Amino acid sequence: MKQLKNEAKQAGLIRYTTLKKRKLIELMMKHHENFGHMKYQERGDGRKTNKADEAKRVKRICWHINNNTEHGKRLKHKYEQTYGRKVKSVYQKGGNSDHIDIIVMEEANDAHQETKRKIEEKYGKKTIGKDKTPWSRSVQRYNGPITKVTIGKYYSKKWHAVVVCEPEIRDKYCPNCEIPSFEDWYEQDAQVCGDATTTYGQALKKCYREQHPGSSMNGKKNSPFDYREKINPSFVHEFNTNSIMKQILIQETQIILDEIMKEKEGWLETTGDIDAETFDFKWSQQIASPKILQVNASWNPGADVYFNFTAEQEGNKDDFKCVIRFGKGCGFSNLRYDIR
């Protein structure tokens, strides 16, 4: 509360000293242009908000570096210690299709011309650890569409056959809607990077959340049932007993990993608030892609399907996990394949 009032004072807001915490935050939200903070803004869709927060945070990081603030000086000093190059300037880079966040322009010197380095920023609330990977405190290192892996279409077919084609679900949540064919549902709901676009998919999400506010088809909050229980146990069994499925997923995941790890020429871990004393960070060198050896799927009630990869890098164990999940509400749309 003391920090909130200090920030309100610095931003020039009046009457802040007499307000309670909730009212103070509401006042600060109305004047959010005076702050570099994202935590006072309204929360809607969690992942959408996280993406917006990331963009604003990265923008502020670039501003501090380019304007040589105290945080900016620290960032540049540690950058030179990590990469052996001085920072000339930085700019923000990052859209839905990008896997990097910041471009660093490095000053020319006797040994090098002016060059640029592509940096991935990873934010986490926990303290930055010394021996952990740059992405260990965040959600994932890769968030991609389901179309990147063959197993994604197979999972989609099972979901469509068991859940989408269930007459009781249609009658309860999508009355008078025609159940879409697999091709239509896969292209317009499962693949789409956003809300469903079929008439059925739009009605399902609207009616489901009217009857079960704030929930999806995952048995959490007000949801009466986790529909993943109809799919995931049999899917995991089929995958784990099919060596061809496993080999294909290993090959496809290896291709994705090789591409994204090569693209990320450096890492910037951050925590705290870039505009406050709580800010901390760590630069890291580029990390090579591990060699995948094998994979098995797993599932626990209340969760998504995980693929547990056994891998190694330079003879050292480097295991990791991937997950298939819905990005815009479980059962509604936007199936994703995450590498964690």
Summary of the structure (lengths in Angstrom):
residues: 340
radius of gyration: 23.1
end to end distance: 34.9
largest distance: 72.4
contacts: 1010
relative contact order: 0.12
helix: 41%
strand: 20%
